Amino acid sequence: MSFFERGADINAQSGKYGNTLYAASYEGLKLIVELLLEKGADVNAQGGYHGNALQAASYRGHEPIAKLLLEKGAA
């Protein structure tokens, strides 16, 4: 049983990065970003220093992640 199935809040806000999607996007972890989006992560959730996951991925030069986030409706 995954932590998602056990009730983990995929969009929880906390810490330096603000949320899990932001953290994975900032660090360039495309497979994790894909998993989080598949499990319902809010592509436009605000948090972290750069504001949201798209801005974090763009800032760090993670073009494949930025494209994926845009395809999923990031603004």
C-alpha positions as CSV (number, residue, x, y, z in Angstrom):
1,M,0.0,0.0,0.0
2,S,1.4,3.4,-1.0
3,F,1.4,6.5,1.2
4,F,-1.1,7.9,-1.2
5,E,-3.5,5.1,-0.5
6,R,-2.9,5.6,3.2
7,G,-4.3,9.1,3.0
8,A,-1.2,11.3,2.5
9,D,-2.1,14.8,1.4
10,I,-0.4,15.1,-2.0
11,N,-0.9,18.9,-1.9
12,A,0.2,19.5,1.6
13,Q,2.1,22.8,2.1
14,S,5.2,22.9,4.2
15,G,8.9,23.5,4.4
16,K,11.4,25.2,2.0
17,Y,9.8,24.0,-1.2
18,G,6.2,24.5,-0.2
19,N,4.8,21.2,-1.7
20,T,6.0,17.9,-3.1
21,L,5.4,18.8,-6.8
22,Y,7.4,22.0,-6.4
23,A,10.3,20.1,-4.7
24,A,10.4,17.4,-7.4
25,S,10.2,20.0,-10.2
26,Y,13.0,22.1,-8.7
27,E,15.2,19.1,-8.3
28,G,14.6,17.8,-11.8
29,L,12.9,14.5,-10.8
30,K,10.7,14.0,-13.8
31,L,9.5,10.5,-12.9
32,I,8.4,11.8,-9.5
33,V,6.7,14.8,-11.1
34,E,4.8,12.4,-13.4
35,L,3.7,10.2,-10.5
36,L,2.6,13.2,-8.4
37,L,0.5,14.6,-11.3
38,E,-1.0,11.1,-11.9
39,K,-2.0,11.0,-8.3
40,G,-3.7,14.4,-8.4
41,A,-1.1,16.9,-7.4
42,D,-2.3,20.5,-8.1
43,V,-0.2,21.7,-11.0
44,N,-0.8,25.3,-10.0
45,A,-0.2,25.0,-6.2
46,Q,1.6,28.0,-4.9
47,G,4.6,27.7,-2.6
48,G,8.4,27.8,-2.3
49,Y,10.7,30.6,-3.2
50,H,9.8,30.7,-6.9
51,G,6.1,30.6,-6.5
52,N,5.0,27.3,-8.1
53,A,6.4,24.1,-9.8
54,L,6.5,25.6,-13.3
55,Q,8.6,28.6,-12.1
56,A,10.9,26.3,-10.1
57,A,11.5,23.9,-13.0
58,S,12.1,26.9,-15.4
59,Y,14.5,28.6,-13.0
60,R,16.6,25.4,-12.8
61,G,16.5,24.8,-16.5
62,H,14.5,21.5,-16.3
63,E,12.8,22.0,-19.8
64,P,11.2,18.5,-20.0
65,I,9.5,19.1,-16.6
66,A,8.4,22.6,-17.6
67,K,6.9,21.2,-20.8
68,L,5.1,18.4,-18.9
69,L,3.7,20.9,-16.3
70,L,2.5,23.2,-19.2
71,E,0.8,20.2,-20.9
72,K,-1.0,19.5,-17.6
73,G,-2.3,23.1,-17.3
74,A,0.3,24.9,-15.4
75,A,0.0,28.7,-15.6
